[in-house]
Amino acid sequence: MVTSRAVLSMVAVVMLSGSAGGAFAQAQEAPQTAPVTQATVTPPAAVQPASQPAPLTQATVTQPEVAQPAPPPAPEPDLMLQGTLNFRLGNYEEALADLTKARIKDPRSAAAAYYLGATLKKMQQYTKARPHLMEAVTLQPIAKEAYLDLADVYFVLGKNDEALKALEASEREGVEPSQTAFLKGLVFMKKRGYAEAEAALEKAKSLDPKLGAAVDFQIATIYHRQGKQAEARDRFAAVAAKDPGSDVGQMAKQQADALSKRMQTGERFQATVSAQYQFDSNVILKPENAPSAASISNQSDTALVVAVRAEYAPVLQGPYSMKLQYALYQSMYQDLKAYDVQSNTFGIAPGYAFGDSSVLVPVSYNMTTVNGKDYLKAVALAPVTIFTPAEGQQAQASLRYLQKDFQYTVVLPDENRDSTDLGAVLSWYWLFAQQKGFVNAKYEINQENATGKNWSYLGNKFSVGTLYPATDVLKFALGLEAYLQSFANTNTSFNMKRQDTTVTLTVQALYRVWRNIDAQMQYVYMKDDSNIPVYAYNKNIVGIGLYAKF
């Protein structure tokens, strides 16, 4: 349908040009009135009577105007023809301008909607492409080619269910069967429907043998995700051997080598390391308005803060997983050495995956020292389930049991902070920017039952945050948290029940400087409002450093 329209438009332009040329030629051949010149009006030699009018001269005879033919009207440009031609040539900016005008001129044209949507998709403007492609398959007569492009856009935007519906229509209409089957396999992979994904990919290869290397690479990836490491390695190696010079061949070789190494060592390892130089305006949490704090000074200081997190994952078959974890936090102040903190956490997290969901059961043990002296030992159990409630979303629900054992000497029994902490957390993520960014909302409730009556409380924590990828190398993060603590008992030192509200604002920028290394800038503001002034404080932290992922 699109091709026939383009041909008709071209014929119309040719016919218009031909008829205009003929009219111009006829106008040029029309008989002209001879101009009156001096030679044609010279009076006879005889003397004319006085009553005769004066003889005509050159001054008195004017040359009549000759009518010139009107220029032919310029033919209107065929915007669809120009736009589709630029689209096929890869001139997407020019195609966008022409096809936008074509859509305005003929908003009921499915062809114009399709080519405009396809152009925007080529320019990676997927959100803008989607409505045009949707109209291309709803206007009559439909542009059936749009089904495959629409499915691809849905896939990139993380709307996998909509992508499958579009692919079913593409199959019915017979639109590029091999590409339709290949994309269907990728969508099922994203949904963790590995059996359906493998079947669709094998179908794509049977329809178009040229897709063989790409299909085998994806199937090897499926095996890898399923824990079939030997099958994945062999399939990657076969792709690399078949086409070693291609991009997919080189990627397959890298994967095969990596899997071979992991199978030899029987482990998978990853780690993150960050180091920041920080300024803390209130290291000692000096109260804001308490009279007893008036004489306190030198509460600010600079520090080097290092954080390390590492995971070791043994290779397991099937949907089972296991992670061994370690985390280190170390702050070293320049002057206030008594507040140096070191925290070591060891953990193990067995897991099980099913469909789009998974369950982890982390168990951890923490040891914290302050100024080199034991401060806290804690054991935690926090089962969590991760699931996908809708396309483009992810959620986590978890429970927590935390046993705290403080190591310092307690003078007043009511100030003993040894406790059992029970909690529940619900966290929701909305993904955007091709799942590179997100918005997160989280709610947490916890009940801390302490040995000392001054430290038992019910807590409610609300937080929101976002990660925004401004460019491929620059990301911004913003977080806001409010923690409301309602203490259970009358404080024996101040003779009133304590109520605290702590608000924390975090602003962060990450800029990739080299491969997996980012420069990091961070600002944190904390403010604790308490009805007991000695517990109220505020502080500002500014940090700059590096963040690396291995």
N, C-alpha and C positions, 0 to 999 in steps of 0.2 A: 504494500500500500504506500509506504513512504517513498519507494523508488519511483513508482508510477507518477506520483505527484510531482516529484522533482523533474521528471522527463517532460510532463505536460507544461510545467512552468518554463522550461527551457525552450520548448517549441513555441510557446506564446511569445516569448521575447524575440525569437527569430522572426516570427510572422509580423510582429509589430515593427521591427526594424525594416523589414522588406517593404511593407506598405508605405511607410514614411518615406523611404528612398524614392519610390515610384512617384509619389505626389510631388516631391521636390523636382524630379526630372521634368514632369509635365509642366510645372510652373516655369521652368527655365526655357522650354520650347514654345511658350505661348507667343503669338505675334505681338510685336512692339510698335507703338506709334512713333514714326520718324520724327526726330527733333527738327524744329524750324530753325534754319540757319540763315546767315546773310545771303548765301548764294540763292536760296529759294525765294527770297522776298525782294530781290533787286528790282527797282521800278524800270519800265521801258525807257528807251532812249529819248522818245518824244517828250516835248515839254508838256506838262500836265496843266490843265486849266486851273485858274486860281481857286475855282470853287471845289476842286477836288481836295480831299484830305491829304494832309502831309504824307509823303511816302514813308513806308515802314523802314526802320533802320534797326541795327543790332541792339541799340539802346531801348527801343520801344517794343521789340519782340522778345518775349521770355520763353525759355525752353520748358515745355510741360514736364512734370515729374513722372518718372517711370515707377509703377507699382512693383515693389520687391516682394518676392514670395516669403511668407512667414516661416520661421525655422520650425522644424518638426518638434513636437513635445518630447522631452527626454523620457524614456521609459522608466517607470518606477523599479527600483532594485528588488529582486526577489530575495527577501530576507531569509526564507527557509533554505533556498538554494545556497546562498552565501554561507549561512550558518552551518549547514550540514557538511559543506565542502571544507570549511575551516575545522570542523570537528574531526573529520577524517584525516586531515593533514596535521592534526595535533596543535592547531593554533587556537587554544581553548579560550584565551582572553577575547579574541575577535569573535569566536563562535558564541561566547556568552552574550556579547553586545547584540549580535544579530538575532539570536534566538530569543532573547528577552523581548525584543521589539516584535518578533514574529508571534510570540505568545500573547502580547497585548493586542496585536492586530486581530488575531484569531484565537480567542481564549477557549474555544470548543474543539481545537485541533489536538487530537491525541498525539499526533506525530511531533508537533511543536513541544508539547509537554514532555515527551520521551527524550527528544534530543537535548532540551534544556536540562532535564534531570541528569542525563548521562554526562553532559558537559560538567555540571557541578560536581558530580561524583568523581570524574577524572581530576578535578581540581581539589579533591579531598574535602569538599564542603558538603559533608554527608547530611547534616541536619537540613540544609537548604535544598538538597537534591530530593529528599524523601517525598515532600508533598507533590512535586511535579511528576515523579515516577508513579505515585499513587493515582494521580489523575490520568496518567497515560493508560492505565489498565481499567479505568472506570468510564472515561469518555467513549463515545461510540463514533466510528468503529475503533476498538481498542488497538493499541500498539503492543502486541503480544511480546515483542522483544524486551519490553520494560520489566517483565516479571523477574528475569534473572538479575538485572541491575538492582531492582528493588530488594530482592533477597540479599544481595551482596551488601547493600546499604544497611539493612536490618542487622546483618551479621556483624558489621563493623561497630554499629551502635550498641551491640550487646542484646538485641531483641531477638533471641533465638527462636522463640515460638512463632513470631511473625515471619521470620526468615523461612521457616519450614513450610508455612502456609503458602508463601510466594513461590517456593520451589515446587510444591505440589502442582500449582497452576502452571508453572514453567514446564513441568513434565507433561501435563495434559496437552499443552499447546505445542510440544515438540521443539522447544527453544533450546538450541545447542545442548543436546542430551548429555554429552560427555562433561561439559562444564557444569551443567546443572547437577549431575550426580557427584562431581568432585566437591562442589560447594556444599551439597547436602552432607557429605562425609565430614567436612570441617565443622559444620553446625552440630552434628551429633557428637563429635569429639569434644566440643565446647560444653555440651550438656552431659558429658561423661557416659553417653550411650555408645560404648565402644563396639559392641557387636553390630549395631546398626551402621555405625561409622565405617567399619571395615567392609561391610557388604556394599555400601554406596561407593566407596573408593575403588573396590575391585570392579564394580560395574563401570565406573568412569574409565578405568584402564582398558577394559574389554571393548568399550566403544571407541576409544582413541588411544592406540598404543603409544603415541607420543607423550602421553601423560604418565607413562610407566615409572619414570624416576621419581616424579613428584608424589605419585600415589604410594610407592614403596617407602619413601621417606616418611610420609604421614602414618602409614601402618606401623613402621618401626617405632614411631613416637607413641602410638597407642600401646604397643607391647611394653615400652619403657614405663608408661604410666601404670600399666597393670602389674608391674613388678616382674615381667618376663624378660629379664635382662639379657639372657643368652640369645633368645629369638630377636630381640631388638638389636643387639650388637651385630648379629649375622645379617640382618636385613639392611642395616646402615652400611655394613661393609660391602654388600652386594651392589648397592647404589653407587658407592664410591668407586668400585672396580669397573662398573659399566660405563660411567661417564665422569672420569676423574677431573676433567678440565672445566666442567660446568660449576656454577655456583652451588647448585643442590648437591653435586658430587663432593665438593669441598666441605660443605656443611656436614654431609653424611660421614665423611672421613673423621672430622673432628668429634662427632658424636660416638662413632665406633671406637676411636682411640680412648675417649673419656670413659666409656662403659667398660672397655677392657681393663683400664687401670682400676676402676672402682671394683670390678669383679675380682681382680687380683688381691686388692687390699680389703675387700669386703666392707667398704665404708663409703659414705657420702658426707662431705664436710662443707660447711659454709660459716662465715663469720662476718661480723660488723665491728668496726672500731671507730670511736670518735674521741677527739681531743679538743678541748676548748679552754681558752683563757677567759676567765670570767671576773666581772666586778659585781660584788654583792653588797648592797647598801645596808643590810641589816642581818649580819651573820648570826648574831646572838638572839634574834627575835626580841629586840628591845621593845617594851610596851609603848603604845602611843601616848597615853594620857595618865598612866598610873603615877602617883606622887613618888613612889619608891624608885621610879626609873629616871628621875630628874638628874641624878648624879652620874648616870651611866654614860660613858663616851667610848669612842673607838669601836663602834659596832660594825663598821664597814671594812671590807678588805678585798683583795684580789686573790684568785686561786687558779690553779691548773686542775681541770676536771677531766678525767679519763673514764670512758665507758666501753666495755668489751662484751660482746655476746657471741657465743659459738654454739653450733649444733652439729652433732654427729649422728647420721642416720644409717643404721645397718640395712642391707638389702633384704627385704622380705617378699615373699610371693603373695600374689593375690591382692585383696583390698586392705591388707594389714600394713601398719607402719609403726615405726619406733623412732623416737628422737631422744638422744642424750644431750642435755643442755648445761651450759655454764654461763654465768653472767658476773661481771666485775664492775664495781663503781668505786672510784677513788677521787677524793677531793683533797687538795694540798694547798692550804692558805699560806700567804706570805708572812703575815704577822700573827694571826690568831690560830696558832698551831693546836691549841686545845680543842679546836672544832674540826680538825681533820677527820674525815670519815672514810672508812673502807668497808665495802659490802661484797660478800661472795655468796653466790647462789648456785646450788647444784640441783639439777632436775632430770626426771625421766618422764616421757610422754608417749605411752602407747596409744595407737589410734586405729580406727576402722572407717573405711570410706564406702558409701553406698549411694548410687545415683549422683545427684547434685549435692549430697550432704556428706558430712563426716563427723566423727566423734573422737575427741581426744580426752585423755584422763591424766593431766600433768600432776606429778607429785614433786615437791621441791623442799629443799632445806637451805635456810639462810643464816649466815653469821655476819654480824655487823660490829665493827670496833670504832671507837671514837678516841682520838689521840693515842692510838695503839692499845687501848684497853677494851676488853670485852664489854659490849653494850647490850646486844640483843641476839637471841637465837630463836628461830621460828621454823615451824613445819607447816606446809600448806598442801591441801588437796583441792583441786579446782577442775572438776569435769566440765567440758564445754562441748556444745554441738554447734556446728557451722552449717548453715543451710541457705538456699536461694529461694526467698519467698516469691519473687517475680523477676522478670528480665531486667537486667541492669541494677539489681539490688543484691545485697548479701547481709545476712543477719547472724548474730552469735548470741547464744543463751548459755549461761554458766551458773554454777553454784560454787560456793567457796567455804572451806573450813580452814581456819588459820589459828594455830596455837603459838602465842607469844610468850617468851620467857626472858625478861629483862635481867641483865647481869649485874647492874650496879647495886650498891647498898641502899636500902630504903630506910629512912629515918622514921617517917610517919607511916604507919600501916595503911591509912586511908589513901596514901599516895602511891601504893603498890600498883604498877601498871601491868603486871602479869595477867594475861587474859585469854579467853577463847572468843574468836571472832567468826560469826556466821554471816554469810552474805549471798546475794544473788545479783546477777548482772544481765541486762538485755542491751545489746548494741546493734545498731542498724546502719548499713552503708548504702548510699545511693551513688552509683558510679557514673562518670561522664568523661568526655574527651577521650573516647575509645578506651575507656576503663583505666586511663592513666591518672585520672583525678577522682576525688570522691567528696561527698558530704557525709558526715557521721553524727548520729545522735545516740547518746548512751544514758541509761539510768541504772543506778546501783543503790541497793539498800543493804545496810549491815547492822548487826546487833553485836556490840562488844560488851562482854561480861567480864569485868576486871575484878581482881582480888581486892583491890582498894576501892572503896565505895565512891571515891571522887572521880573515877575514870570509866564507869559503866555508862554507855550512851547508846542511842539509836541514831543512825546516820542515814541521810538521803543525799545522794550525789547526782547532779544533773550536769551533763556536758554536751557541747556541740563542737564540731571541728570540721575543717575542710583542707584538702590538699589541691592546689590549683597549678597545673603545668602551664606556665605562661609561654614557654618555648620548649624545644627539645632538651635544652640544657639548664633552664631556669625554672624553679618551682617555689611556690609560696605556701606556707602552712599557717593556719590561724586556729586557735583553740580558746574556748571559754568554758570555765567550770565553776559550779557553785556547790559547796558542801555544807549541808545543814546538820549540826550535831545538837541533839537534845539529850542532856545528861539526866540520868535516872534519879539521882539522889541529891539531896541538899549538900552543897560543898561544905565540909566541916571547917574549912579555914575562913570562908567568907559568908557562911550562913545563908546561902541562897542557891537555887538550882541554876546551873550554868547553861547558857544557850550561845552557841557559836555559829557564825556564818562566814565561811572562808571562800573568797572569790579569787580565781586565778586566771589571768589572761596571758596567752603565749602567742608570740608572733615569730615566725621563722622564715628564712630564705635559704635555699640551697642552689648552688651554682656548680655545675659539673666542670671541673678543671682538667680532668684526665681520666678516661675510661670510667672506672667505678669509684672515683674519688671526687667528692663534692666539697666546695668551700661552704661553710655554714655560719650564718649570723642569726643570733637569737636574742629576743627580749622577753622577760617574764616579769609580770607584776602580780604580787600577792597581797591581799588585804584580809585580815581576820577581824571581824566585828564580834565582840563578846560583851555580854552584860556584866562580866567581871573584868574591869579594866586591865588587870595585870596580864590577861591572856590576849588582849587586842594588840595587833601590830600590823605594819605593812612593810613591804620590802620590794626592791627592784633588782633584777639581775640582768646584766648585759654580757653577752658572750660572743666570741668569734673563734672559729677553729676549722677543723677538717673532719669529714665523715667518709669512711671507706667501707666498701662491701666486697667480700671475697667469696 
